[in-house]
Amino acid sequence: MSTLFDLTGTLAVVTGASRGIGFGMAEALARAGADVIGVSATIASRGSDVGRMVESYGRSFEARAVDFADRSAVLALGAELAARAPDILVNNAGAIERAPAIDHPLAAWDRILEIDLSSQFALTQAVARPMLERGRGKVIFTASLLSFQGGITVPGYAAAKSGIAGLTKALANEWAVRGVNVNAIAPGYIATDNTAALRGDPERSRSILERIPAGRWGEAADLAGATVFLASAASDYVHGVVLPVDGGWLGR
C-alpha cells in the first residue's frame, strides 16, 4: 500500500513555493521522494529556505524566479519546463487584492486574474504537452473556499478561484482519457500571509473560527496528505475533483 504514495524518481514543479502553502506542498512532495523545481517571484537562485528544506530530505532542488503577472515570463518558463517533462505540476502561485467591489480598481482586477487564473492556464498548457505525449502526469491546482463561495471585498480573487474550479474540470474532461490527472485542492482558512489581515482583525477572526468545526486555523502542513495523494498513483482514477481541506468549513 505504501508504494501508492511513493514519489521516488519523479520531478515536481511547485509554483509559489517560497512560503506558505507552496512551501508546505514542496515539503510534502520531497518527503514522499520527489525532486522539486520551486518557482516564485522572489526566490533566490541558491540558498533559499525551501531549497534547503527539500535538500534536507535528500532530494534535488532548482529555483526559478518568475513574476506570474508577466505573461511573457510565464510562457518562457512553460517552454523551459516542457523540455524537462516533469511528472507533477502544482499550480499554487497566487495573489489577493482586498477592496470593496464598488471601489475595486480595474488594474487590481486585471492583475489578480492574470496571476491567479490566466497564467495558471498558460503554464499548464505548456507543461501538460509532454505529459499527454507519454500518457501520464499529475496536475494540481490550488483552488479556494472561494471556488464555492463569494467572499467579501475580494471580487477578483473570488472570480479567479471560481475559474480555477471550472478549469480543473474542463482539463480533466479532455485529459483523463490520455492518462493525465487534473485535480485541485481548496484550502480553508490557512495561517499564511494571505490571511494575515483576517487573523489580525479580532472580530473577523473570531467569526471565522466559530464557523470552523475543527476549531482552529489551518496550517500549511495540513495540506500535505492531499498533495501527495493527488500527485501519486493513489489518485490514478481521480479526475476533475476540487478537494476541500478546510477543517469542515463547507460542511457546516
C-alpha positions as CSV (number, residue, x, y, z in Angstrom):
1,M,0.0,0.0,0.0
2,S,2.8,2.5,0.8
3,T,4.1,2.3,-2.8
4,L,0.9,4.0,-3.9
5,F,2.1,7.2,-2.3
6,D,5.8,6.8,-3.2
7,L,7.1,9.6,-5.5
8,T,10.7,8.4,-5.7
9,G,12.2,9.2,-9.1
10,T,9.6,11.9,-10.0
11,L,10.1,15.5,-10.8
12,A,7.6,18.0,-9.4
13,V,7.2,21.7,-10.2
14,V,5.7,23.8,-7.4
15,T,4.8,27.4,-8.1
16,G,4.5,29.9,-5.2
17,A,7.0,27.6,-3.4
18,S,8.9,30.0,-1.3
19,R,6.5,30.3,1.5
20,G,3.1,29.4,3.0
21,I,1.0,26.7,1.2
22,G,3.5,26.3,-1.6
23,F,6.4,25.7,0.8
24,G,4.3,23.1,2.6
25,M,3.4,21.4,-0.7
26,A,7.0,21.3,-1.7
27,E,8.0,19.7,1.6
28,A,5.3,17.1,1.3
29,L,6.4,16.1,-2.2
30,A,10.1,16.0,-1.2
31,R,9.3,13.8,1.8
32,A,7.5,11.4,-0.5
33,G,10.6,11.2,-2.7
34,A,10.1,13.8,-5.5
35,D,12.8,16.2,-6.7
36,V,11.5,19.7,-6.9
37,I,11.7,22.8,-9.1
38,G,10.4,25.7,-7.0
39,V,9.0,28.8,-8.7
40,S,8.3,32.1,-7.0
41,A,8.6,35.8,-7.9
42,T,11.3,36.5,-5.4
43,I,13.0,33.1,-4.8
44,A,16.8,33.2,-4.7
45,S,18.7,31.0,-7.2
46,R,20.6,29.4,-4.3
47,G,20.3,29.1,-0.6
48,S,16.5,29.6,-0.3
49,D,14.7,28.2,2.7
50,V,12.6,26.0,0.5
51,G,15.7,24.7,-1.3
52,R,17.4,23.8,1.9
53,M,14.3,22.1,3.2
54,V,13.9,20.0,0.0
55,E,17.6,19.0,0.1
56,S,17.3,18.0,3.7
57,Y,15.2,15.1,2.6
58,G,17.9,14.0,0.1
59,R,16.1,15.4,-2.9
60,S,17.4,17.8,-5.6
61,F,16.1,21.4,-5.8
62,E,16.1,24.0,-8.5
63,A,14.8,27.6,-8.2
64,R,13.2,29.7,-10.9
65,A,12.2,33.3,-10.2
66,V,9.2,34.3,-12.3
67,D,6.6,37.0,-11.9
68,F,3.2,35.4,-12.7
69,A,1.8,38.8,-13.7
70,D,4.3,38.8,-16.6
71,R,2.8,36.7,-19.4
72,S,6.0,36.5,-21.4
73,A,8.0,35.3,-18.4
74,V,5.3,32.6,-17.7
75,L,5.4,31.5,-21.3
76,A,9.2,31.3,-21.2
77,L,9.0,29.2,-18.0
78,G,6.5,26.9,-19.6
79,A,8.8,26.3,-22.6
80,E,11.7,25.5,-20.3
81,L,9.7,23.2,-18.1
82,A,8.1,21.4,-21.0
83,A,11.6,20.4,-22.1
84,R,12.2,18.9,-18.7
85,A,9.0,16.9,-18.8
86,P,8.1,17.0,-15.1
87,D,5.8,14.3,-13.7
88,I,3.9,16.7,-11.4
89,L,2.8,20.3,-11.7
90,V,1.4,22.1,-8.7
91,N,-0.1,25.4,-9.7
92,N,0.0,27.3,-6.4
93,A,1.2,30.8,-7.3
94,G,-1.3,33.4,-6.4
95,A,-2.1,36.9,-5.1
96,I,-5.0,38.7,-3.5
97,E,-6.3,42.3,-3.5
98,R,-8.8,43.5,-1.0
99,A,-11.2,46.4,-1.7
100,P,-15.0,46.7,-1.7
101,A,-16.3,45.7,-5.1
102,I,-17.7,49.2,-5.9
103,D,-14.3,50.7,-5.5
104,H,-12.2,47.8,-6.6
105,P,-9.6,49.1,-9.1
106,L,-9.8,47.6,-12.5
107,A,-6.0,47.4,-12.5
108,A,-6.1,45.2,-9.4
109,W,-8.8,43.0,-11.0
110,D,-6.7,42.5,-14.1
111,R,-3.6,41.7,-12.1
112,I,-5.3,39.1,-10.0
113,L,-7.0,37.4,-12.9
114,E,-3.6,37.2,-14.7
115,I,-1.7,35.8,-11.8
116,D,-4.4,33.5,-10.3
117,L,-6.1,32.2,-13.5
118,S,-4.6,33.1,-16.9
119,S,-1.0,32.3,-16.0
120,Q,-2.1,29.0,-14.5
121,F,-3.7,28.0,-17.8
122,A,-0.7,29.2,-19.8
123,L,1.8,27.3,-17.7
124,T,-0.4,24.1,-17.6
125,Q,-0.9,24.2,-21.3
126,A,2.9,24.1,-21.8
127,V,3.8,21.6,-19.1
128,A,1.0,19.2,-19.9
129,R,2.2,18.6,-23.5
130,P,4.9,16.1,-22.6
131,M,2.6,14.5,-20.0
132,L,0.0,13.9,-22.7
133,E,2.6,12.6,-25.1
134,R,3.8,10.0,-22.7
135,G,0.3,9.2,-21.3
136,R,0.8,10.1,-17.6
137,G,1.1,13.1,-15.4
138,K,-0.4,14.9,-12.4
139,V,-1.6,18.5,-12.4
140,I,-2.8,20.0,-9.1
141,F,-4.3,23.5,-8.8
142,T,-4.7,25.4,-5.6
143,A,-8.3,26.4,-5.6
144,S,-10.0,28.1,-2.6
145,L,-13.1,28.1,-0.4
146,L,-14.0,31.0,-2.7
147,S,-14.2,28.5,-5.6
148,F,-17.5,27.7,-3.9
149,Q,-18.4,31.0,-2.2
150,G,-18.1,34.7,-3.0
151,G,-16.0,36.0,-0.1
152,I,-16.0,39.7,1.0
153,T,-14.1,42.5,-0.7
154,V,-12.1,40.2,-2.9
155,P,-14.1,40.1,-6.2
156,G,-11.1,39.4,-8.4
157,Y,-9.8,36.6,-6.2
158,A,-13.2,35.0,-6.0
159,A,-13.7,35.2,-9.7
160,A,-10.2,33.7,-10.4
161,K,-10.6,30.9,-7.9
162,S,-14.1,30.0,-9.3
163,G,-12.4,29.9,-12.7
164,I,-9.8,27.5,-11.3
165,A,-12.5,25.1,-10.3
166,G,-14.0,25.3,-13.8
167,L,-10.6,24.9,-15.4
168,T,-9.8,21.9,-13.3
169,K,-12.9,20.1,-14.6
170,A,-12.5,21.3,-18.2
171,L,-9.0,20.0,-18.4
172,A,-9.9,16.7,-16.7
173,N,-12.7,16.1,-19.2
174,E,-10.2,16.3,-22.0
175,W,-7.1,14.7,-20.5
176,A,-8.3,11.9,-18.2
177,V,-8.6,9.5,-21.2
178,R,-5.0,10.4,-22.0
179,G,-3.6,9.4,-18.6
180,V,-3.2,12.9,-17.1
181,N,-5.0,13.6,-13.8
182,V,-6.1,17.2,-13.2
183,N,-7.5,18.0,-9.8
184,A,-7.4,20.8,-7.3
185,I,-7.1,21.4,-3.6
186,A,-9.3,24.0,-1.9
187,P,-7.6,25.1,1.3
188,G,-9.7,26.5,4.0
189,Y,-8.6,29.4,6.3
190,I,-4.8,28.7,6.5
191,A,-2.4,30.8,8.5
192,T,-0.4,32.4,5.7
193,D,0.5,35.9,4.6
194,N,-2.7,36.0,2.5
195,T,-4.9,35.6,5.7
196,A,-2.8,37.9,7.9
197,A,-5.3,40.7,7.7
198,L,-8.2,38.4,8.7
199,R,-6.2,37.0,11.6
200,G,-5.3,40.5,12.7
201,D,-8.9,41.6,12.9
202,P,-10.2,40.2,16.2
203,E,-13.9,40.3,15.3
204,R,-13.4,38.7,11.8
205,S,-11.0,36.1,13.1
206,R,-13.5,35.1,15.9
207,S,-16.3,34.8,13.4
208,I,-14.2,32.6,11.2
209,L,-13.1,30.3,14.0
210,E,-16.6,29.9,15.2
211,R,-17.6,28.6,11.8
212,I,-14.8,26.0,11.5
213,P,-15.8,22.7,13.1
214,A,-12.1,21.9,13.7
215,G,-11.9,25.0,15.9
216,R,-8.6,26.3,14.6
217,W,-6.9,28.0,11.6
218,G,-5.2,25.5,9.3
219,E,-1.5,25.2,8.8
220,A,0.3,24.6,5.5
221,A,1.2,21.1,6.8
222,D,-2.5,20.2,6.8
223,L,-2.4,20.1,3.0
224,A,0.5,17.6,2.9
225,G,-1.7,14.4,2.7
226,A,-4.0,15.8,0.0
227,T,-1.0,17.0,-2.1
228,V,0.8,13.6,-2.0
229,F,-2.4,11.8,-2.7
230,L,-3.2,13.8,-5.8
231,A,0.4,13.6,-7.0
232,S,0.7,9.9,-6.6
233,A,-0.6,6.6,-8.1
234,A,-3.1,6.5,-5.2
235,S,-5.2,9.0,-7.2
236,D,-5.0,7.4,-10.7
237,Y,-8.8,7.2,-11.0
238,V,-9.4,10.6,-9.5
239,H,-10.2,13.3,-12.1
240,G,-11.7,16.8,-12.0
241,V,-12.1,16.9,-8.2
242,V,-11.8,20.1,-6.1
243,L,-10.9,18.7,-2.8
244,P,-11.6,20.9,0.3
245,V,-9.1,20.8,3.1
246,D,-10.9,23.2,5.3
247,G,-11.4,21.9,8.8
248,G,-15.0,21.1,8.0
249,W,-16.0,24.7,6.9
250,L,-18.0,23.7,3.8
251,G,-19.9,21.0,5.8
252,R,-21.0,23.5,8.4
